[in-house]
Amino acid sequence: MPTPTSSKTRIPPALRKRLAAVKLFLCDVDGVLTDASVWMGMGVELKRFNILDGFGLVMLRENGVRVGWISSRPSEATTARARDLKIHFLLQQKGSKVELIESILKETGCGWNEVCYAGDDIVDLGPLKRAGVAIAVANAIPEARALAHYTTHNRGGEGAVREIVELILKAQGHWDRIVKEHAAV
């Protein structure tokens, strides 16, 4: 069962400072937003996305952080989920993720220091090396974990993105207000 971060989670000061500067949250899809499984058959591809991750991304977006997904593998299931969550940027193509992200940076006027990037595999190493906040999910390859400023407790597709979102919202001072607003309803 995914475990969102506790409201008492202590964020180390250096990480808190990095998270406070985040204006753009970008992540890989397969293995980060999903458990890396793909079900295929009869011309249909299905993926399982975590609802806690999705609601977390909505909260992040509603609090001024732009969200983007960068995948080396085009997928209709990913496109449908991104549309459902109103993800700002969806780039699905083979090639350099660094170059794809730099196109987003140019469009937004953000710098790498304002990017939080979450990844799990070898195709994510370039963005992880450059991001202001580099995050590896619990099931990431050792090389990705070695580059990370933070490694999630949760595995990809099992609440890892929600864990990251809560850290960002806490570091930026939004979390307590969000909790109070939902508790009052």
Number of C-alpha atoms within 10 A of each C-alpha: 6 17 13 21 20 10 12 6 10 11 14 8 10 9 16 17 14 21 25 17 17 26 23 25 23 23 26 25 25 24 20 28 28 23 18 14 12 12 9 10 7 5 5 9 13 14 20 18 21 19 13 19 25 20 15 20 25 18 19 22 19 10 15 11 20 20 23 23 22 24 22 17 13 14 14 12 16 24 15 11 15 18 13 10 14 15 18 15 16 21 18 19 14 13 11 14 21 19 12 17 21 17 12 19 16 10 9 12 10 15 17 19 16 20 28 27 29 32 32 29 19 12 18 25 22 15 27 27 17 17 25 21 27 26 27 33 30 20 21 23 15 14 14 25 23 17 19 22 16 17 23 22 19 22 22 30 26 27 29 31 29 28 22 29 26 22 24 26 22 22 20 17 12 15 19 11 12 14 11 10 10 8 8 6 5
